[in-house]
Amino acid sequence: MLTVNADDHDFMKAYHKPQDEKRMVVILPKGSYADWLTARPEQSAAFMNQYPADRLAVAM
């Protein structure tokens, strides 16, 4: 599981204690799966981004 810093992420920062480091799982957009799986190692970092807050939801 790959994670990225989420200190400034509008959605994820609300789910961690203020003093804790904020992290979120890397979520690949649906159309980029094949690109991720065939990327050279030096290209992989381009996929390590925060997922947009407006595309996330909490279900209880």
PDB file with SEQRES, HELIX, SHEET and CRYST1 records, atoms N, CA, C and O in Angstrom:
SEQRES   1 A   60  MET LEU THR VAL ASN ALA ASP ASP HIS ASP PHE MET LYS          
SEQRES   2 A   60  ALA TYR HIS LYS PRO GLN ASP GLU LYS ARG MET VAL VAL          
SEQRES   3 A   60  ILE LEU PRO LYS GLY SER TYR ALA ASP TRP LEU THR ALA          
SEQRES   4 A   60  ARG PRO GLU GLN SER ALA ALA PHE MET ASN GLN TYR PRO          
SEQRES   5 A   60  ALA ASP ARG LEU ALA VAL ALA MET                              
HELIX    1 AA1 MET A   12  TYR A   15  5                                   4    
HELIX    2 AA2 LYS A   30  SER A   32  5                                   3    
HELIX    3 AA3 TYR A   33  THR A   38  1                                   6    
HELIX    4 AA4 PRO A   41  SER A   44  1                                   4    
HELIX    5 AA5 ALA A   45  PHE A   47  5                                   3    
HELIX    6 AA6 ALA A   53  ARG A   55  5                                   3    
SHEET    1 AA1 2 THR A   3  ASN A   5  0                                        
SHEET    2 AA1 2 ARG A  23  VAL A  25 -1                                        
CRYST1    1.000    1.000    1.000  90.00  90.00  90.00 P 1           1          
ATOM      1  N   MET A   1       0.855  -1.152   0.000  1.00  0.00           N  
ATOM      2  CA  MET A   1       0.000   0.000   0.000  1.00  0.00           C  
ATOM      3  C   MET A   1       0.910   1.226   0.000  1.00  0.00           C  
ATOM      4  O   MET A   1       1.813   1.338   0.829  1.00  0.00           O  
ATOM      5  N   LEU A   2       0.671   2.125  -0.917  1.00  0.00           N  
ATOM      6  CA  LEU A   2       1.434   3.364  -1.009  1.00  0.00           C  
ATOM      7  C   LEU A   2       0.613   4.502  -0.422  1.00  0.00           C  
ATOM      8  O   LEU A   2      -0.595   4.590  -0.639  1.00  0.00           O  
ATOM      9  N   THR A   3       1.288   5.375   0.326  1.00  0.00           N  
ATOM     10  CA  THR A   3       0.608   6.537   0.897  1.00  0.00           C  
ATOM     11  C   THR A   3       1.372   7.807   0.563  1.00  0.00           C  
ATOM     12  O   THR A   3       2.566   7.771   0.264  1.00  0.00           O  
ATOM     13  N   VAL A   4       0.667   8.926   0.618  1.00  0.00           N  
ATOM     14  CA  VAL A   4       1.273  10.243   0.418  1.00  0.00           C  
ATOM     15  C   VAL A   4       0.877  11.144   1.582  1.00  0.00           C  
ATOM     16  O   VAL A   4      -0.092  10.871   2.291  1.00  0.00           O  
ATOM     17  N   ASN A   5       1.623  12.203   1.767  1.00  0.00           N  
ATOM     18  CA  ASN A   5       1.315  13.171   2.805  1.00  0.00           C  
ATOM     19  C   ASN A   5      -0.020  13.834   2.519  1.00  0.00           C  
ATOM     20  O   ASN A   5      -0.326  14.163   1.373  1.00  0.00           O  
ATOM     21  N   ALA A   6      -0.822  14.030   3.577  1.00  0.00           N  
ATOM     22  CA  ALA A   6      -2.144  14.643   3.417  1.00  0.00           C  
ATOM     23  C   ALA A   6      -2.344  15.807   4.385  1.00  0.00           C  
ATOM     24  O   ALA A   6      -3.477  16.137   4.735  1.00  0.00           O  
ATOM     25  N   ASP A   7      -1.244  16.431   4.818  1.00  0.00           N  
ATOM     26  CA  ASP A   7      -1.346  17.557   5.755  1.00  0.00           C  
ATOM     27  C   ASP A   7      -2.269  18.658   5.246  1.00  0.00           C  
ATOM     28  O   ASP A   7      -2.966  19.293   6.037  1.00  0.00           O  
ATOM     29  N   ASP A   8      -2.283  18.888   3.947  1.00  0.00           N  
ATOM     30  CA  ASP A   8      -3.076  19.986   3.387  1.00  0.00           C  
ATOM     31  C   ASP A   8      -4.316  19.509   2.629  1.00  0.00           C  
ATOM     32  O   ASP A   8      -4.951  20.295   1.926  1.00  0.00           O  
ATOM     33  N   HIS A   9      -4.664  18.232   2.766  1.00  0.00           N  
ATOM     34  CA  HIS A   9      -5.821  17.682   2.053  1.00  0.00           C  
ATOM     35  C   HIS A   9      -7.101  18.050   2.805  1.00  0.00           C  
ATOM     36  O   HIS A   9      -7.239  17.722   3.983  1.00  0.00           O  
ATOM     37  N   ASP A  10      -8.024  18.718   2.145  1.00  0.00           N  
ATOM     38  CA  ASP A  10      -9.241  19.219   2.795  1.00  0.00           C  
ATOM     39  C   ASP A  10     -10.056  18.138   3.490  1.00  0.00           C  
ATOM     40  O   ASP A  10     -10.658  18.408   4.529  1.00  0.00           O  
ATOM     41  N   PHE A  11     -10.095  16.954   2.963  1.00  0.00           N  
ATOM     42  CA  PHE A  11     -10.916  15.872   3.510  1.00  0.00           C  
ATOM     43  C   PHE A  11     -10.147  15.055   4.549  1.00  0.00           C  
ATOM     44  O   PHE A  11     -10.642  14.839   5.656  1.00  0.00           O  
ATOM     45  N   MET A  12      -8.957  14.605   4.206  1.00  0.00           N  
ATOM     46  CA  MET A  12      -8.213  13.678   5.060  1.00  0.00           C  
ATOM     47  C   MET A  12      -7.666  14.318   6.328  1.00  0.00           C  
ATOM     48  O   MET A  12      -7.508  13.626   7.334  1.00  0.00           O  
ATOM     49  N   LYS A  13      -7.375  15.601   6.317  1.00  0.00           N  
ATOM     50  CA  LYS A  13      -6.801  16.213   7.516  1.00  0.00           C  
ATOM     51  C   LYS A  13      -7.774  16.203   8.692  1.00  0.00           C  
ATOM     52  O   LYS A  13      -7.354  16.350   9.840  1.00  0.00           O  
ATOM     53  N   ALA A  14      -9.057  16.033   8.424  1.00  0.00           N  
ATOM     54  CA  ALA A  14     -10.060  15.982   9.492  1.00  0.00           C  
ATOM     55  C   ALA A  14     -10.092  14.623  10.196  1.00  0.00           C  
ATOM     56  O   ALA A  14     -10.749  14.488  11.227  1.00  0.00           O  
ATOM     57  N   TYR A  15      -9.400  13.623   9.665  1.00  0.00           N  
ATOM     58  CA  TYR A  15      -9.455  12.274  10.223  1.00  0.00           C  
ATOM     59  C   TYR A  15      -8.192  11.867  10.972  1.00  0.00           C  
ATOM     60  O   TYR A  15      -7.993  10.685  11.253  1.00  0.00           O  
ATOM     61  N   HIS A  16      -7.356  12.816  11.291  1.00  0.00           N  
ATOM     62  CA  HIS A  16      -6.144  12.556  12.055  1.00  0.00           C  
ATOM     63  C   HIS A  16      -6.072  13.552  13.206  1.00  0.00           C  
ATOM     64  O   HIS A  16      -6.584  14.667  13.102  1.00  0.00           O  
ATOM     65  N   LYS A  17      -5.436  13.149  14.300  1.00  0.00           N  
ATOM     66  CA  LYS A  17      -5.233  14.068  15.418  1.00  0.00           C  
ATOM     67  C   LYS A  17      -4.358  15.226  14.940  1.00  0.00           C  
ATOM     68  O   LYS A  17      -3.488  15.034  14.091  1.00  0.00           O  
ATOM     69  N   PRO A  18      -4.584  16.432  15.483  1.00  0.00           N  
ATOM     70  CA  PRO A  18      -3.824  17.603  15.017  1.00  0.00           C  
ATOM     71  C   PRO A  18      -2.307  17.412  15.048  1.00  0.00           C  
ATOM     72  O   PRO A  18      -1.608  17.904  14.162  1.00  0.00           O  
ATOM     73  N   GLN A  19      -1.792  16.713  16.046  1.00  0.00           N  
ATOM     74  CA  GLN A  19      -0.342  16.547  16.168  1.00  0.00           C  
ATOM     75  C   GLN A  19       0.200  15.391  15.325  1.00  0.00           C  
ATOM     76  O   GLN A  19       1.415  15.266  15.171  1.00  0.00           O  
ATOM     77  N   ASP A  20      -0.667  14.552  14.783  1.00  0.00           N  
ATOM     78  CA  ASP A  20      -0.237  13.390  13.997  1.00  0.00           C  
ATOM     79  C   ASP A  20       0.014  13.755  12.536  1.00  0.00           C  
ATOM     80  O   ASP A  20      -0.593  14.673  11.983  1.00  0.00           O  
ATOM     81  N   GLU A  21       0.935  13.000  11.933  1.00  0.00           N  
ATOM     82  CA  GLU A  21       1.162  13.162  10.499  1.00  0.00           C  
ATOM     83  C   GLU A  21      -0.082  12.693   9.750  1.00  0.00           C  
ATOM     84  O   GLU A  21      -0.671  11.668  10.093  1.00  0.00           O  
ATOM     85  N   LYS A  22      -0.468  13.432   8.748  1.00  0.00           N  
ATOM     86  CA  LYS A  22      -1.642  13.090   7.950  1.00  0.00           C  
ATOM     87  C   LYS A  22      -1.180  12.345   6.696  1.00  0.00           C  
ATOM     88  O   LYS A  22      -0.349  12.849   5.941  1.00  0.00           O  
ATOM     89  N   ARG A  23      -1.725  11.141   6.479  1.00  0.00           N  
ATOM     90  CA  ARG A  23      -1.372  10.321   5.327  1.00  0.00           C  
ATOM     91  C   ARG A  23      -2.646   9.851   4.659  1.00  0.00           C  
ATOM     92  O   ARG A  23      -3.689   9.751   5.306  1.00  0.00           O  
ATOM     93  N   MET A  24      -2.574   9.565   3.380  1.00  0.00           N  
ATOM     94  CA  MET A  24      -3.697   8.964   2.666  1.00  0.00           C  
ATOM     95  C   MET A  24      -3.167   7.965   1.652  1.00  0.00           C  
ATOM     96  O   MET A  24      -2.061   8.108   1.133  1.00  0.00           O  
ATOM     97  N   VAL A  25      -3.972   6.955   1.382  1.00  0.00           N  
ATOM     98  CA  VAL A  25      -3.620   5.930   0.405  1.00  0.00           C  
ATOM     99  C   VAL A  25      -3.634   6.545  -0.991  1.00  0.00           C  
ATOM    100  O   VAL A  25      -4.491   7.370  -1.307  1.00  0.00           O  
ATOM    101  N   VAL A  26      -2.686   6.140  -1.815  1.00  0.00           N  
ATOM    102  CA  VAL A  26      -2.675   6.571  -3.211  1.00  0.00           C  
ATOM    103  C   VAL A  26      -3.808   5.836  -3.932  1.00  0.00           C  
ATOM    104  O   VAL A  26      -3.864   4.606  -3.920  1.00  0.00           O  
ATOM    105  N   ILE A  27      -4.701   6.594  -4.553  1.00  0.00           N  
ATOM    106  CA  ILE A  27      -5.814   6.034  -5.320  1.00  0.00           C  
ATOM    107  C   ILE A  27      -5.594   6.413  -6.779  1.00  0.00           C  
ATOM    108  O   ILE A  27      -5.490   7.593  -7.115  1.00  0.00           O  
ATOM    109  N   LEU A  28      -5.526   5.413  -7.634  1.00  0.00           N  
ATOM    110  CA  LEU A  28      -5.331   5.682  -9.060  1.00  0.00           C  
ATOM    111  C   LEU A  28      -6.670   5.934  -9.734  1.00  0.00           C  
ATOM    112  O   LEU A  28      -7.626   5.193  -9.503  1.00  0.00           O  
ATOM    113  N   PRO A  29      -6.756   6.970 -10.564  1.00  0.00           N  
ATOM    114  CA  PRO A  29      -7.973   7.168 -11.355  1.00  0.00           C  
ATOM    115  C   PRO A  29      -8.192   5.951 -12.256  1.00  0.00           C  
ATOM    116  O   PRO A  29      -7.230   5.336 -12.718  1.00  0.00           O  
ATOM    117  N   LYS A  30      -9.442   5.611 -12.502  1.00  0.00           N  
ATOM    118  CA  LYS A  30      -9.801   4.399 -13.246  1.00  0.00           C  
ATOM    119  C   LYS A  30      -9.042   4.241 -14.566  1.00  0.00           C  
ATOM    120  O   LYS A  30      -8.612   3.134 -14.891  1.00  0.00           O  
ATOM    121  N   GLY A  31      -8.873   5.287 -15.309  1.00  0.00           N  
ATOM    122  CA  GLY A  31      -8.235   5.194 -16.616  1.00  0.00           C  
ATOM    123  C   GLY A  31      -6.728   5.052 -16.597  1.00  0.00           C  
ATOM    124  O   GLY A  31      -6.116   4.939 -17.659  1.00  0.00           O  
ATOM    125  N   SER A  32      -6.105   5.053 -15.421  1.00  0.00           N  
ATOM    126  CA  SER A  32      -4.642   5.016 -15.381  1.00  0.00           C  
ATOM    127  C   SER A  32      -4.063   3.701 -14.869  1.00  0.00           C  
ATOM    128  O   SER A  32      -2.855   3.620 -14.647  1.00  0.00           O  
ATOM    129  N   TYR A  33      -4.875   2.680 -14.678  1.00  0.00           N  
ATOM    130  CA  TYR A  33      -4.378   1.397 -14.162  1.00  0.00           C  
ATOM    131  C   TYR A  33      -3.286   0.808 -15.052  1.00  0.00           C  
ATOM    132  O   TYR A  33      -2.221   0.437 -14.559  1.00  0.00           O  
ATOM    133  N   ALA A  34      -3.533   0.720 -16.333  1.00  0.00           N  
ATOM    134  CA  ALA A  34      -2.556   0.126 -17.252  1.00  0.00           C  
ATOM    135  C   ALA A  34      -1.277   0.953 -17.298  1.00  0.00           C  
ATOM    136  O   ALA A  34      -0.180   0.399 -17.361  1.00  0.00           O  
ATOM    137  N   ASP A  35      -1.415   2.282 -17.267  1.00  0.00           N  
ATOM    138  CA  ASP A  35      -0.230   3.145 -17.275  1.00  0.00           C  
ATOM    139  C   ASP A  35       0.621   2.900 -16.029  1.00  0.00           C  
ATOM    140  O   ASP A  35       1.848   2.856 -16.117  1.00  0.00           O  
ATOM    141  N   TRP A  36      -0.018   2.740 -14.877  1.00  0.00           N  
ATOM    142  CA  TRP A  36       0.687   2.477 -13.622  1.00  0.00           C  
ATOM    143  C   TRP A  36       1.414   1.129 -13.704  1.00  0.00           C  
ATOM    144  O   TRP A  36       2.578   1.021 -13.318  1.00  0.00           O  
ATOM    145  N   LEU A  37       0.733   0.127 -14.196  1.00  0.00           N  
ATOM    146  CA  LEU A  37       1.311  -1.216 -14.236  1.00  0.00           C  
ATOM    147  C   LEU A  37       2.450  -1.356 -15.230  1.00  0.00           C  
ATOM    148  O   LEU A  37       3.285  -2.248 -15.087  1.00  0.00           O  
ATOM    149  N   THR A  38       2.498  -0.498 -16.227  1.00  0.00           N  
ATOM    150  CA  THR A  38       3.554  -0.584 -17.238  1.00  0.00           C  
ATOM    151  C   THR A  38       4.584   0.539 -17.125  1.00  0.00           C  
ATOM    152  O   THR A  38       5.493   0.625 -17.951  1.00  0.00           O  
ATOM    153  N   ALA A  39       4.455   1.387 -16.128  1.00  0.00           N  
ATOM    154  CA  ALA A  39       5.368   2.527 -15.970  1.00  0.00           C  
ATOM    155  C   ALA A  39       6.765   2.064 -15.571  1.00  0.00           C  
ATOM    156  O   ALA A  39       6.929   1.091 -14.835  1.00  0.00           O  
ATOM    157  N   ARG A  40       7.759   2.776 -16.070  1.00  0.00           N  
ATOM    158  CA  ARG A  40       9.129   2.546 -15.631  1.00  0.00           C  
ATOM    159  C   ARG A  40       9.270   3.134 -14.226  1.00  0.00           C  
ATOM    160  O   ARG A  40       8.521   4.041 -13.864  1.00  0.00           O  
ATOM    161  N   PRO A  41      10.207   2.636 -13.436  1.00  0.00           N  
ATOM    162  CA  PRO A  41      10.353   3.126 -12.059  1.00  0.00           C  
ATOM    163  C   PRO A  41      10.449   4.649 -11.955  1.00  0.00           C  
ATOM    164  O   PRO A  41       9.876   5.243 -11.042  1.00  0.00           O  
ATOM    165  N   GLU A  42      11.160   5.275 -12.871  1.00  0.00           N  
ATOM    166  CA  GLU A  42      11.311   6.733 -12.801  1.00  0.00           C  
ATOM    167  C   GLU A  42      10.012   7.468 -13.132  1.00  0.00           C  
ATOM    168  O   GLU A  42       9.887   8.655 -12.829  1.00  0.00           O  
ATOM    169  N   GLN A  43       9.050   6.789 -13.746  1.00  0.00           N  
ATOM    170  CA  GLN A  43       7.748   7.393 -14.058  1.00  0.00           C  
ATOM    171  C   GLN A  43       6.735   7.204 -12.924  1.00  0.00           C  
ATOM    172  O   GLN A  43       5.726   7.907 -12.871  1.00  0.00           O  
ATOM    173  N   SER A  44       6.995   6.276 -12.036  1.00  0.00           N  
ATOM    174  CA  SER A  44       6.032   5.919 -10.989  1.00  0.00           C  
ATOM    175  C   SER A  44       5.681   7.077 -10.063  1.00  0.00           C  
ATOM    176  O   SER A  44       4.540   7.172  -9.610  1.00  0.00           O  
ATOM    177  N   ALA A  45       6.625   7.948  -9.773  1.00  0.00           N  
ATOM    178  CA  ALA A  45       6.374   9.064  -8.859  1.00  0.00           C  
ATOM    179  C   ALA A  45       5.264   9.980  -9.357  1.00  0.00           C  
ATOM    180  O   ALA A  45       4.595  10.625  -8.549  1.00  0.00           O  
ATOM    181  N   ALA A  46       5.055  10.050 -10.656  1.00  0.00           N  
ATOM    182  CA  ALA A  46       4.008  10.913 -11.216  1.00  0.00           C  
ATOM    183  C   ALA A  46       2.607  10.464 -10.801  1.00  0.00           C  
ATOM    184  O   ALA A  46       1.662  11.249 -10.877  1.00  0.00           O  
ATOM    185  N   PHE A  47       2.462   9.223 -10.368  1.00  0.00           N  
ATOM    186  CA  PHE A  47       1.160   8.691  -9.949  1.00  0.00           C  
ATOM    187  C   PHE A  47       0.896   8.906  -8.454  1.00  0.00           C  
ATOM    188  O   PHE A  47      -0.217   8.683  -7.978  1.00  0.00           O  
ATOM    189  N   MET A  48       1.915   9.335  -7.727  1.00  0.00           N  
ATOM    190  CA  MET A  48       1.820   9.468  -6.266  1.00  0.00           C  
ATOM    191  C   MET A  48       1.247  10.832  -5.896  1.00  0.00           C  
ATOM    192  O   MET A  48       1.986  11.735  -5.503  1.00  0.00           O  
ATOM    193  N   ASN A  49      -0.062  10.978  -6.021  1.00  0.00           N  
ATOM    194  CA  ASN A  49      -0.739  12.245  -5.764  1.00  0.00           C  
ATOM    195  C   ASN A  49      -1.896  12.045  -4.799  1.00  0.00           C  
ATOM    196  O   ASN A  49      -2.411  10.939  -4.637  1.00  0.00           O  
ATOM    197  N   GLN A  50      -2.292  13.146  -4.158  1.00  0.00           N  
ATOM    198  CA  GLN A  50      -3.502  13.115  -3.340  1.00  0.00           C  
ATOM    199  C   GLN A  50      -4.709  12.968  -4.262  1.00  0.00           C  
ATOM    200  O   GLN A  50      -4.778  13.598  -5.317  1.00  0.00           O  
ATOM    201  N   TYR A  51      -5.656  12.129  -3.851  1.00  0.00           N  
ATOM    202  CA  TYR A  51      -6.899  11.999  -4.604  1.00  0.00           C  
ATOM    203  C   TYR A  51      -7.761  13.210  -4.275  1.00  0.00           C  
ATOM    204  O   TYR A  51      -7.810  13.609  -3.111  1.00  0.00           O  
ATOM    205  N   PRO A  52      -8.440  13.809  -5.240  1.00  0.00           N  
ATOM    206  CA  PRO A  52      -9.226  15.026  -4.987  1.00  0.00           C  
ATOM    207  C   PRO A  52     -10.277  14.835  -3.888  1.00  0.00           C  
ATOM    208  O   PRO A  52     -11.028  13.859  -3.896  1.00  0.00           O  
ATOM    209  N   ALA A  53     -10.318  15.773  -2.952  1.00  0.00           N  
ATOM    210  CA  ALA A  53     -11.254  15.702  -1.826  1.00  0.00           C  
ATOM    211  C   ALA A  53     -12.699  15.630  -2.285  1.00  0.00           C  
ATOM    212  O   ALA A  53     -13.511  14.950  -1.659  1.00  0.00           O  
ATOM    213  N   ASP A  54     -13.029  16.312  -3.355  1.00  0.00           N  
ATOM    214  CA  ASP A  54     -14.424  16.324  -3.815  1.00  0.00           C  
ATOM    215  C   ASP A  54     -14.853  15.008  -4.463  1.00  0.00           C  
ATOM    216  O   ASP A  54     -16.018  14.851  -4.828  1.00  0.00           O  
ATOM    217  N   ARG A  55     -13.919  14.057  -4.609  1.00  0.00           N  
ATOM    218  CA  ARG A  55     -14.260  12.745  -5.177  1.00  0.00           C  
ATOM    219  C   ARG A  55     -14.308  11.661  -4.105  1.00  0.00           C  
ATOM    220  O   ARG A  55     -14.526  10.490  -4.418  1.00  0.00           O  
ATOM    221  N   LEU A  56     -14.105  12.042  -2.833  1.00  0.00           N  
ATOM    222  CA  LEU A  56     -14.140  11.097  -1.723  1.00  0.00           C  
ATOM    223  C   LEU A  56     -15.423  11.278  -0.923  1.00  0.00           C  
ATOM    224  O   LEU A  56     -15.985  12.372  -0.879  1.00  0.00           O  
ATOM    225  N   ALA A  57     -15.883  10.202  -0.291  1.00  0.00           N  
ATOM    226  CA  ALA A  57     -17.085  10.263   0.546  1.00  0.00           C  
ATOM    227  C   ALA A  57     -16.944   9.265   1.687  1.00  0.00           C  
ATOM    228  O   ALA A  57     -16.253   8.254   1.561  1.00  0.00           O  
ATOM    229  N   VAL A  58     -17.599   9.558   2.789  1.00  0.00           N  
ATOM    230  CA  VAL A  58     -17.623   8.658   3.937  1.00  0.00           C  
ATOM    231  C   VAL A  58     -18.985   7.989   3.986  1.00  0.00           C  
ATOM    232  O   VAL A  58     -20.017   8.651   3.881  1.00  0.00           O  
ATOM    233  N   ALA A  59     -18.980   6.676   4.146  1.00  0.00           N  
ATOM    234  CA  ALA A  59     -20.238   5.928   4.286  1.00  0.00           C  
ATOM    235  C   ALA A  59     -20.221   5.219   5.632  1.00  0.00           C  
ATOM    236  O   ALA A  59     -19.237   4.572   5.992  1.00  0.00           O  
ATOM    237  N   MET A  60     -21.297   5.344   6.359  1.00  0.00           N  
ATOM    238  CA  MET A  60     -21.383   4.683   7.672  1.00  0.00           C  
ATOM    239  C   MET A  60     -22.592   3.801   7.734  1.00  0.00           C  
ATOM    240  O   MET A  60     -22.837   3.161   8.757  1.00  0.00           O  
TER     241      MET A  60                                                      
END                                                                             
